[in-house]
Amino acid sequence: MKLYTYFRSSAAYRVRIALNVKGIDYDSIPVHLLQDGGQQLLPAYRAVNPAALVPALDDDGAILTQSLAMLEYLDETRPGVPLLPPDALGRAKVRALALAIACDAHPLTNLRVLKYLKNTLGLSEEAKQEWYRHWMAEGLAAVEALLAQGDPFGTGLFCHGDSPTMADCCLVPQVFNAQRFAIDLAPYPRVARIHAQCASLPAFAAAHPSQQPDAEQV
């Protein structure tokens, strides 16, 4: 299995976590989003993923795109360590949390949006940072509320129950981004607590951007 990845990509980070949680060996193929004008835009990578986004997952020649589709695929083909609960309601709640991050919050703060705001629309660096902080805060607040709704007494170790799920695979990269830009997590105690719990696990720690081979290529 091969994962086309970039060390700071939230979407790639999600898949690295899932692969590690499931104990799946894979080869990491770095695609640097800033070097060479963006290696994801080069014809060689577009042949792998026409959307010019990371990650892409190659499972014995079968190419998958979109991180959540990859997590679902891994759960269906390597079910030994599940990322989704056994019950339909639990699965729906986990997917809702994952989608709230991956589809509602993250796209508004990813690299190509921020570059467009600054390079095409001409926003100042200060205005761009304000955009980032606003939408990051909106996203974290929504996730905090969903976590409180699903576990009002805060008894679960993770986003849903006492085992990592797809939701945790999404939450940890989002918190990494917030911390990178010095966003205060105090208003989101459940998010912060779950992130700390996840960070203590070797599978999550090994997926951290600082542990990736391309982290030295900044």
C-alpha positions in Angstrom: 0.0 0.0 0.0 1.3 3.5 -0.9 0.1 6.8 0.5 0.7 10.0 -1.4 1.0 12.5 1.4 2.2 15.9 2.6 3.3 16.1 6.2 1.0 19.1 7.1 -2.0 18.0 5.1 -4.9 17.4 7.4 -6.5 15.0 5.0 -3.3 12.9 4.7 -2.8 13.1 8.5 -6.3 11.5 8.9 -5.3 8.6 6.7 -1.9 8.1 8.4 -3.7 7.8 11.7 -6.1 5.3 10.4 -3.4 3.2 8.8 -1.4 3.2 12.0 -4.4 2.4 14.2 -5.1 -0.6 12.0 -1.5 -1.7 12.0 -1.2 -1.5 8.2 2.2 -1.1 6.7 2.5 1.4 3.9 5.0 3.3 1.8 4.9 7.1 2.2 5.3 9.0 -1.1 5.7 12.8 -0.3 4.0 15.3 -2.5 5.2 18.8 -1.4 2.4 21.3 -1.7 4.8 24.3 -1.9 7.9 23.1 -3.7 8.1 23.3 -7.6 5.1 25.5 -7.7 3.1 22.8 -5.9 4.0 19.2 -6.7 0.3 18.2 -6.5 -0.2 20.3 -9.7 2.4 18.5 -11.8 1.2 16.1 -14.5 2.8 13.1 -12.9 0.7 13.6 -9.7 -2.4 14.6 -11.6 -2.2 11.2 -13.3 -2.6 9.7 -9.9 -5.3 12.2 -8.6 -6.8 14.4 -11.2 -8.2 16.7 -8.5 -4.5 17.6 -7.6 -5.1 17.1 -3.9 -3.5 14.9 -1.3 -3.8 12.3 -0.1 -4.1 9.5 -2.7 -4.0 5.9 -1.6 -2.7 3.1 -3.9 -3.8 -0.4 -2.7 -2.1 -2.8 -5.1 -2.8 -0.6 -8.1 -6.3 0.6 -7.1 -6.2 4.3 -6.5 -8.4 6.0 -4.0 -9.0 9.7 -3.4 -10.8 11.6 -0.6 -9.7 10.9 2.9 -13.0 9.8 4.4 -13.6 7.4 1.5 -10.2 5.9 2.3 -11.1 5.5 5.9 -14.4 3.8 5.0 -12.5 1.5 2.5 -9.9 0.6 5.1 -12.7 -0.3 7.6 -14.4 -2.5 5.1 -11.3 -4.3 3.8 -9.3 -4.4 7.0 -12.0 -4.6 9.7 -9.8 -6.1 12.5 -9.5 -2.8 14.3 -12.7 -0.9 13.5 -13.0 2.8 13.0 -16.8 2.8 13.1 -19.1 1.5 15.9 -21.1 -1.7 15.5 -24.5 0.0 15.7 -26.1 2.1 13.0 -26.8 5.0 15.3 -23.2 5.1 16.6 -21.9 4.9 13.0 -24.1 7.8 12.0 -22.9 9.9 14.9 -19.2 9.2 14.2 -19.7 10.0 10.5 -21.5 13.3 11.5 -18.5 14.4 13.6 -16.0 13.4 10.9 -18.0 15.2 8.2 -18.4 18.3 10.4 -14.6 18.6 10.4 -13.7 17.3 7.0 -16.5 18.9 5.0 -17.7 21.9 7.0 -14.7 23.3 8.8 -11.5 22.2 7.1 -12.2 23.2 3.5 -12.5 26.9 4.5 -9.0 27.0 6.0 -7.0 24.7 3.7 -4.0 25.9 1.7 -5.6 26.5 -1.6 -8.3 28.7 -0.1 -5.8 30.7 1.9 -3.6 31.2 -1.2 -6.6 32.3 -3.2 -7.6 34.8 -0.6 -4.2 36.4 -0.6 -2.9 36.0 -4.1 -6.0 36.4 -6.1 -8.4 38.4 -4.0 -5.6 40.5 -2.5 -6.4 40.1 1.1 -3.7 41.3 3.5 -1.9 38.8 5.7 -3.8 40.1 8.7 -7.2 39.7 6.9 -6.2 36.2 5.8 -5.3 35.2 9.4 -8.6 36.7 10.6 -10.5 34.5 8.1 -8.6 31.5 9.3 -9.2 32.2 13.0 -12.9 32.9 12.4 -13.7 29.7 10.5 -11.4 27.5 12.7 -13.3 28.8 15.8 -16.7 28.2 14.1 -15.7 24.6 13.3 -14.3 23.8 16.7 -17.4 25.3 18.4 -19.6 23.1 16.3 -17.6 20.0 17.1 -17.5 20.8 20.8 -21.3 21.1 20.8 -21.8 17.8 18.9 -19.5 16.1 21.4 -21.5 17.5 24.3 -24.7 16.4 22.7 -23.5 12.9 22.2 -21.8 12.5 25.6 -23.3 15.1 27.9 -21.3 13.9 30.9 -18.0 13.6 29.2 -17.4 10.0 30.2 -16.1 8.7 26.9 -12.3 8.7 26.3 -12.7 9.5 22.6 -15.2 11.2 20.3 -17.5 8.2 20.6 -16.9 5.8 23.4 -13.6 4.4 24.6 -11.9 3.5 21.3 -10.6 5.7 18.5 -12.9 6.1 15.6 -13.0 7.9 12.2 -14.1 11.0 14.1 -10.8 11.0 16.1 -8.8 10.6 12.9 -10.4 13.9 11.8 -10.3 15.8 15.1 -6.6 15.4 15.8 -5.4 17.0 12.5 -7.9 19.9 13.0 -6.5 20.6 16.5 -2.9 20.4 15.1 -3.8 23.2 12.7 -5.4 25.3 15.5 -2.3 24.9 17.7 0.0 25.7 14.8 -1.8 29.1 14.6 -1.9 29.6 18.3 -5.7 29.3 18.6 -6.8 29.1 22.2 -8.5 25.7 22.9 -9.9 26.8 26.3 -13.4 27.3 24.9 -13.4 23.7 23.6 -12.6 21.5 26.7 -14.0 18.3 25.2 -12.0 18.8 22.0 -8.9 19.5 24.0 -9.4 16.5 26.3 -10.0 14.0 23.5 -7.0 15.4 21.5 -4.8 14.8 24.5 -6.1 11.3 24.9 -5.4 10.5 21.2 -1.9 12.1 21.3 -0.9 9.6 24.1 -1.4 6.7 21.7 1.6 5.5 19.6 -0.5 5.2 16.4 -1.5 8.9 16.6 2.0 10.1 17.7 3.6 8.3 14.7 1.2 10.0 12.3 2.1 13.5 13.6 3.5 15.9 10.9 6.8 16.2 12.8 7.4 12.5 12.5 7.0 12.4 8.7 10.0 12.0 6.4 9.1 15.1 4.3 8.9 17.3 7.4 12.6 18.1 6.9 11.9 19.5 3.3 10.2 22.7 4.5 
